[in-house]
């Protein structure tokens, strides 16, 4: 073999060829080190994100992502508005939901910690009964918002529910309160607004009525969803704590099927620890950025915080595989 022929073979093997031109209905194949990339945890402006549903689809194509789950809080409105746009664009869209529930821990006093559950409807559509129940959860949020305004005003904060609703538009929650507090100079940024006023233990904290985690798991399973525990780093026990293993085992007995191992708040060590727990407890591994657009500007769609999220398509396939 001649030197010229040899170099031709090497160049052919190593070169990257540009994919053929595609129509606007066919997104480029999104790969991370050769692995198809997806995002299973995102929010639109129908809950506490800032991207309109059709805008989120365009952002997913730009990453690019092979599949996108919209997991708005207590509503399917974002998914349903995005679905026709995603279908036309050739983007695989997954119907999801995020529920806020309360943990009841033996020996713990004071406010019960929150557990967020993600539900993925990978095998069918949610029932009318589940949709009606979600509307009730929205009313709980509305009552909390009224009480939160009263608490803030008692602390000398000049704020009205009307101006917060103008920010939230579709569903008003704490991120929208944070935006108003920042705009009016009561906090430098969203994080400070939470730390000073809005977090569970902050000065203006108002406990929202939330269902027990067991009921949340039951509701999701009865509705046909795959229940997953979101961002487990927020649990009251760390990934190396035996109490977390016991808690996850208890939740699995109540219907938990998956653990969000990859998340923007997880370090590489956290991811490895949660993956180990998922394998130990036979829970499905999932992951997502928890993208909120401008409400969490340091988190990028599909890649998380500083590129710490890279979820493979195989995780979506695993969600679709019945136990």
N, C-alpha and C positions, 0 to 999 in steps of 0.2 A: 504493500500500500504506500502511495506517495505521501510526502508531507502535506501537500495541498489537499489531497483527499482526506487525510486524517483530520486536518483543521476544519474541513467542511463538515465532517461528521460530528466533531465536538461542538462546533457552533450550532449545528442543527439541534443537538441534544440539549444544549443549555439555553438557547434563545427562547424568549417569550414572544409568542405570536399574538398579534392583536386579534381579538374576537371579531367575527364578521359583523357588519353593520346590522343593527336590529331596529325594528320599528318602535315607536313610542309605547306600544302595548307589550313589549317584551323587555323586561329589565335585564341588565347585565348580571352574569352569575356572580353572586357575592361570596368571596372566599377569604378565610383567614388562615394563612399558612396551609392552603389546600383544603380547608374545611369550610363547608357552607355555613355562613353566619346568620343568626336569627336574633330577635329580641322578644322575650316573652313577658315583659313588664313595662308598660308605657301608659301615659295618661294624656287625654286631650282636654280642650277647653270646656268639654261637657262635664268635667269634674274639676280637678285642681291643676290641670296643665294649662299651657298657653297656646298650644298649636291647635288650630281647627282640624277636624278629622281629615279633610281632604289634604290639608297642608302636611299632616303627619305622614300620610301615604307618600307624598312627594319627597319628604325628608328621608323616608325609609328607602326609596328607590335611589336616592343620591348617595346613601352610605357606601355600598348598597346592601340591602338585606334580602334574604331569600324568603323569610316569613316574619310576620309581625303580629303580636298579640296586643290588643287594646284592652287594658284592665282598669277601666275607670272605676271610681268609688261609687258603688250602689246604683249604677246606671249602665244601660247598653246603648244609650243614645249615640255616643261617639263611634262605637263599632258600626251601628246601623247606618250612620251617615257616611262612614268611610268605605263600607262594603262595596257599593257600586263603583266607586273610584278605583279601589284596589282590583276589583274584577276586571275592569277595562284595562288597567295598567299591567295585569299579569302578576300582581303581588299576592302571595298567599296570606290571607288575613285570618286570624284566630279570634273567636269571640271569647272574651274573658271578663272577669269581674274581680274587684277587691273589696272585701268585707272587713270591717273593724269589729273585733270581738273582745271580750274580757276573759282573762285567765283567773281562775280561782286557785290560789296556792295555799296549802296547809301551813299554818304558822305565820303567814304574812299579814301584817296589819296595814291599815290605811288604804289608799286607792289601789284597786286591782290593776295590774299591768295590762296593756293592750296587746293583743295578738292579731296581726293582719293575715287574712286568708285570701289566697288567690284561687279562683275557680276557673277551669278551662273547659269550655263546652266543645270538645273535640269529636263527639259522636252524635250530636243532635242539638236541637233548639231548646232553650229554657221554657218551662211551663208558664202558663198564665198565672198560676198560683204563686210561683216564685217571683214573677214580675210584680205582682201586687204586694208581696212581702217587702220587696225592695223599696217600693214607694213609702212604706211605713218607716223604713230606715231613714229615708230622706226627711221625713217629718221630725224624727228625733234630732237630726242635725239642725233643722230650723229652730227648734226649741232651744238647743244649746246656743245658737247664734244670738238669740234674743238675750239670754242670760249673760253671755260673754260681753255684749255691748253694755249692759248694766254694770257689770263688774269693772270694765275698763273706765267707764265714766265715773265710777265711784273712786277711782284712782287718779282722777283729774285729767283723763285723756279725752280730748275733744274728738269724738267719733260718732257716726250714726250708722245704723244698719243700711240705710238707703245708699250711702256712698260705698259701703263694702259690697253691696249687691251690684252696683254699677261695675265693679271690678270683676266679680264672680260671674255675673250674667246668668249662666245656666245652672250652676250649683255653687252655693257660697260656703266656703270652708275657711279653715285657719290660714292657708296661704294667702287668701284674699285680704283677710284682716292684716296680715303681715305687710302686704303691699301698701295698704293705706297708712299703717303706722310708719313705714319708711318714708313715704311721700310727705307725711306731715311732720317729719323730723323727730318722732319719738324713738326711732331706732336707726342705726346706720345701714343695716341690711336685714334680710329675712332671718338669718341665724340669730342676730341680736334681738329681733322682735320676738322670736320664739323663746329665747333664753330669759328675757325680761318679763314677758307678758303671757305667752301662748302655750308653752310646753306644759306637760301634765303637772309639773311641780312648780310652775312659774306663778307670779303674783296674781295674774288674772285668770288662772286655770279654772275652767268650768268642766265638770265631768259630764260627758255626753252619755246618754243612755245607750248601752251596747249589749247585744245578746251574749250569753256565755259561749265560749269557743266550741263547746260540744254541740250547741244548737246550730251555730254557723256551719260546722262540718256536716251535720245532718241535713240542713237545708240545701247545701251544695250537692251532696250526693243524691238526695231525692230529686233534685232538679236535673240530674244527669251530668254534673260537672266533676272534674278531677280536682280534689282539694289539695292545695299546696300551702305550706307555711312560708310566708314572705319574710325576707330579710331577717333570718334568725339571729343575726348579731344584736338585734334589739331586744331579744329575750332577756329576762332578769338574770340568767345564768350564762356564763361564757362557754365556748365550744369545748373546753377541756373539763368542764364541771360535770360530775356524774349526775347532778340533779337535772341537767339538760337532757341527758340520755333518758332518764326516767320520765321526764315531761314529754319528750317526743314519743316514747313508747306508749305513754298513756293517750296521747293524741292519736296515734295510729290505731289504737283500740277503738277510738271513737270515729274513725273514718279517714284520718289523714293519709294521703297517698304519696305526697311528694315534699321535697325540701328545696327551697331556693338557695342553692349553694353559691352561685355567682350573683353578685349584686354590687352596685357602685360603692357601697359602704364597707365591703369586705376586702381585707388585705389578702395577699396570696396565701398567707398562713391560715387565715380564716377559711378561705375556699377549700384548701386541702383538708382542714379539720371537718368542715361540714360534709364534704364528699365522703370522707371516711365514716362519718355518722350515718349518712344516707345508705351506704353499702351495708353497714352493720345492722341497720334496722330495716333493710329492704324497702327503702323509700326511693321514689323516682327523683333523679337529680334534674333540677331546672335552673334557669338563670335569666336575668334581664337587667337592663340599666336602671329601671324606675325613672324613666325620662319624664320630665315635667316642663320642658321648654324653659322659658324665662324665669319660672318660679324656682328652678334649681339650675342656674346657668352653668355650673361647673360639671354637669352630667350631660354627656353626649349620647345621642341615640345610637344604640347598637354597640357602643364601646365603653360606656360608663364614665368613670372619673379617671382621667389620664390613661385611658386604654386598658383599664383593669377588668373589663368584661368582654368575653369572647365565647358566646354560646353556640354550640354546634347544632345543626339541623337534627341530628340523631336524638336530641332531647325531646323535640316535638314528636318524632316518631315513637319514642318510648311512652309519651303521654297517651298516644293513641292506642297503645297495646294494652288490652284489658288484663287485669290481674287474674 
